[in-house]
Amino acid sequence: MHCIETTSGSGADDLYINIDGVRIFGVQQIDSGEDPDIDVSRDFTTKAKVSLWEYDHVSGDDLIGSFYAHSSQAGEGQHAEALSGDGSRYDVFYTVV
């Protein structure tokens, strides 16, 4: 993953990642320009919804963006998704095996 820009305001994002509604990473502070290595995996049959969220201490958490990984992508190598929301911009790289 590559953080291009954090949410509106100053400081790092308090990022977490859900796959099919289950948290698989975070909450971790990620700042602009950082490239955290998120080494997690999840079994699925047909497709899995991956969502990036910014934890919000004051109000509800903010969705940065979502995408679907599909079983048909297995063996195709690395894929990339550009996600943006709530002022944040991230590039997410993933592989389906």
Secondary structure as UniProt FT lines:
FT   STRAND          2..5
FT   STRAND          13..19
FT   TURN            20..21
FT   STRAND          22..30
FT   TURN            32..33
FT   STRAND          47..54
FT   STRAND          62..70
FT   HELIX           71..73
FT   TURN            74..75
FT   STRAND          78..85
FT   TURN            86..87
FT   STRAND          88..95
//
